[in-house]
Amino acid sequence: MFSTLRKLFCDKIKEARLGLLVEEDNLSWVRVCRAEGQIVDQGRGKFDQELSRLDGEAKVLLGGRTTFYCLVEAENLQPDALESRIPFPAGTYQVRSLSVPSLQRPGKQSQFVAVARNEGIAQLRESLESHGLRVGGMEVAPTVLARLSKTLDLPPQSAFLHVHLGSRSTKIVISQDGYPYEARELSKGFRDMLFHYAMFHKSSEKEALNALQSEDLAKVPAVEPIFLDLIQEIVRTTRTHGTQIEYLTVTGYGCLEGLGRTLAERLNAHHLERDWPEGDLPLLRGLAQA
């Protein structure tokens, strides 16, 4: 019996793919059996320490200051037209685009554009491959989160907001019918809340973590400045998009009910409360499974 279970587990490992998220000197990862969408293993810790435990094929999530997103009409997807909008020096980045149905011109196509710095990509790939990993692809958060919206059975053509409160950043994606249209990454994340809570209460990081995992973030005075700033930036992003948000969901770290509830009130939208896995798991599972 035990040999059979061991064989089944080993077979799943062989069929699995890693999803990796690198933030400064930390690495979050999951190993997913692609056929079943089941998480076989997971971890989070210092970059080199975690990498020493991993092997096989990996997909990598790009983000942070090395990425930029915008939406353009298909006929404007030319280097000269894009260059003025991209905040990186010419020749230092690469551009990838995804065709999406135009919201302004029915029957036409727009392009969701993701821009990534070459330096960050090259350094990350080299580091992973030097540890024996096979990099099977790199992807940005907006396309991963937009795919997740397809699992929610939303009404057709409804604008959907997904906010992911990560450890070091907050990812904002507005999608429709599984296509991304607007995306931002804010430099504030759950780690900033932990720091402010620990300073305010003169507590340890562990005590702060326990508190923010159980207390509604909307009702914790110690993190109110960060919380309100996040709300303001998220609402500002939706106004830039120009379409009424009808549904939203929130994933990530901490007790997130208050964040979803507050956004729903501000945006007059429906908050879809789901039993999402904690932390970066929804994002990384979607990345590895694709």
N, C-alpha and C positions, 0 to 999 in steps of 0.2 A: 504493500500500500504506500509506504513512505517513498519507495523508489519511483512509483508512478507519479506521486505528487511532485517529487523533485524534477522528474522529466518534464511534466507539464509546466512547471515554473521556469525551467531552463529554456524550453521552447518559446515561452512568452518573451523571455529576455532576448532571444535571438531575433524575434519578430519585431522587437520594440525599437523606438527611436527616441533620442533625447531631445528635450526642449530646454534651451539655455537662455538665461537673462543675466548679463553682467552689469553690475552697478558699482563703479569705482573699483574697490578691491574685493568686492563680494560677488558670489555666484549663487544664483538660485537655479535649480534644475528639477526636471521630472523625467522619468522614463515611462513611455506610454506604449502599450500594445496597440498598434494602429488598427488591427482588425476589430477589436472590441472597444477601443477608446478607454481602456482601463489603465489606471496609473499603477505601474508595477513597483516603482521606487521613486523616492524624492529626497531632496536635501537642500540645505542652504548654509553657507559659511564662507570662510576666506577663499579667495579665488584658487590659489595654488593647492590648498589642502583639499578642496572639493574636486578639482580636476584630476588629482591623483587617484580618485576612486572610480573614474569614469572611463568607458571605452565605447567603441561602436560609432554609429552614425548620429549626427546631431544637427538640429536646425537652431539657428541663433536669432534672438530677437534684438533688432537694432532700435536705438532710441536715444533720448537725451539731447545734449547739445550738438550731436553729430548728425541730426536729422531735421528736415523741414518739409512741410506739406502744403499743398495748395490745389485748387480746382481751376481748371482752364477749359475753354472750349476747344474742341478737337483741332480746329484750323489754326489755333494759336500755339500749338505744341511745337514750337520752333525754338532753337537755342537762343536766338537773339531776343525773342519775346519773353522767354522765361528768365533770362539772365538778370534782368532788372529787379525781379522779385525774390531772387535767391540770396540769402544773407551770407553766403560763403564766397571767397575769392574764385574767380573764373579759373577752371582747370584743376580745382581741388576736390571736385565732387562728381558723383555719378547720379543719373536720373533714371527712375523707373516710373512707368505710368500704368494705370488700370482704366480701361474703358468702362464708363458708367452711363446709364441713361440720363440725358439732360433733363434737369428740372425746369428749365426755362423754355426749352424748345422741344415739345413732344415729338418723338420719333427720331430725334438727333442724339448724338453722343457727346459727352464731355469726357475729360480725362482727369482722374485723381492722380496727382503727381507726388511722388515721394523722392526726396533728395537726401543723399547720404554722403558724408565726407569720406574720401578715399583713405585718408590716413587712419581713421578709426577702424575701418573695415579691414584694411591690410594688416594692421597690428593685431587685431583680434583673431583673424583667421590664422595668422602665423603662430600665435600663442597656443591656440587650440590644437592645431596640427602637430606642433612640437610635443604635445602631450599624448599624441597617438589617436586623436579623434578625427573622424572623417566628417568634414563640414558638408552636409547635404543641401544646404541652402540658408539664406538669410532673409528675414521678413521684418516688416514694421508692425507695430501694435495696431494701427487703424484697420488694416486688412484682416488681422486675426479677430479683433473684437467685432468687426462688421459680420464676419462669418458666424460668430456666436449668436448674433441676433436672429439668424435663420432657425435656431432651435426653439424660439419663443412663440411661434405661431402668431405673429403680429398681423393685423389687418394689412392688406396690400397698400402700398404707397403711404404708409404712416411714418412720420419722422421719429426716429428712435435715438435717444441719448444714452451712451454707455460711459460711465465714469469709473475709472479704476484707480483707487488710492493705493499706490505702490509704496514701497519703503522709502525711496528717495525721490520719487516724482509722482505726479498725478496725470494720468492719460485721459483725454477727453475725445470722444469720437461720436459724430452724428452720422447715422446711416439711414438708408431707406431700401427696403427689399434686399438687404444683405450687401449693399454697395456703400462704401464710405464716401462722404461728401465734405466733411469738415473735421479737422483733427488738430489738437494742440497737446503739448506736453509742458506741464508746469513744474518748476524746480522744487516745489514744496511737496512733501509726502508725509507718511506716517512717522518716519524717524524724527521729523521736526516737532510733531506733536509729543512724542515721547520725551524729547529734550525739554520742551517747555513745561510739561507736566512734572518731570523730575525736579526742575529748577524751582517751580512754583511751590511744590510740596516738600522740597528738600528730601526727596526719596531716591531710591536706587532705580536703575533702568528696569530691573525685573519687576519692581513694585509698580512702576509706571505702566509697563506692558500689561500686567494683570488687570490694572484698573481700566485701561482703555479698551481692553478686550471685553469687558463686562459692562462698563458705563456708556450710555448713549453719548456719542461725541458732541451732539448738539446741546448737551446739558452739563458739559464739563468746563467751568470757568477758566481753568488753566490753559486750555487750547482754543478758547474763543477767538482770539485774534487770527490765528491760522485758519480756523474753521470758516470764519466770515470772509476772509480773503479768498479762500477756495470757492465759496459760493459765488462771490462777486465775479471772479474770473470765469467760472463755468457759465454763469448767466450771460456774461459779455460775449463769450464764444457763440452761444446760441443766437444772440442778436445779430452777430456777424453773418451767421448762416442765413438768417432772414425767413426761415420757415418755422411755423408753430410746432414745437415739440409736443408730441402726443403721448409718448411712452418713454420711460427711462428705467434704468437699473444701475445699481452700484455694486462693485466688487472690490476686493482688496483686503487691507488689514484693519483690525479694530472693530468696534461695534458700530455698524454702518447704518442702522435703521434711521437715525436722526438726519444723516446726510441725505439719504434718499427722500425722506419725508419733507425736509426743508426745500430741496430742489423742486419737488413736485408742487409744493405750495407756491413757490416763486414763479414757476413756469406754467402753472395751471395744467399739469400733465399727470398721467397715471403712473404711479410708482409700482413697478413689477417686482415684488419681493420674491426672490427665489432662494433656494437652499444651495447657494453657490459654495464651492470649496473655499477655504480661507486663503488669504494672501494672493500670491501670484499663480496659484494652481489653475484657475480657469484659463488664464492667458497662456500659460506654458503648455497645458494640455491641448488647447486649440492649435498652438503652434506645432507641436510634435506630431499631432494626428493628421495634419493636412498633407 
